[in-house]
């Protein structure tokens, strides 16, 4: 796993052994945890309205695509931060 991936997955609370100096943004009581909970509740209501048990293929595509976009942006931001952080201003 690349370092930027390790940072991203540590931030996302997805690692069993996250990096020590990286905050888990999805811990209980943090905004990302609440937003994820809100998203999941809305997702379940949409599935109920669509008459599906617990997932809909199109909704899954939307969510998965947005998460992949977010991940790509996060990696790019990491690289730009490293690039611009090393330059004098």
Phi, psi and omega in degrees: 000131176292158182299318180297327176293320179296321176296311181301312182289332173291315176301323184276356180071026186260359182253141175291322180238077184288166175296138184299319187268012182247125182286134172280109183285354183251015177294156179308133177088352179272154183305318182297324178296318180292317180296321178295318178298317177299317179297315181297317178299317178296319178301316180294324177294320178298314179300320179296316178296327179280349179079026177251153186298295183214006172197150178235133184303316181292319178295321177298319178297317180299310183295313181298320179294317178296322178293322178293321176298313179300318180296316179298317178296318180299315179298317180295319177299321178300312181295318178294323177299316178295319181294308183285333179291337181269353181265146175286146180254000000 
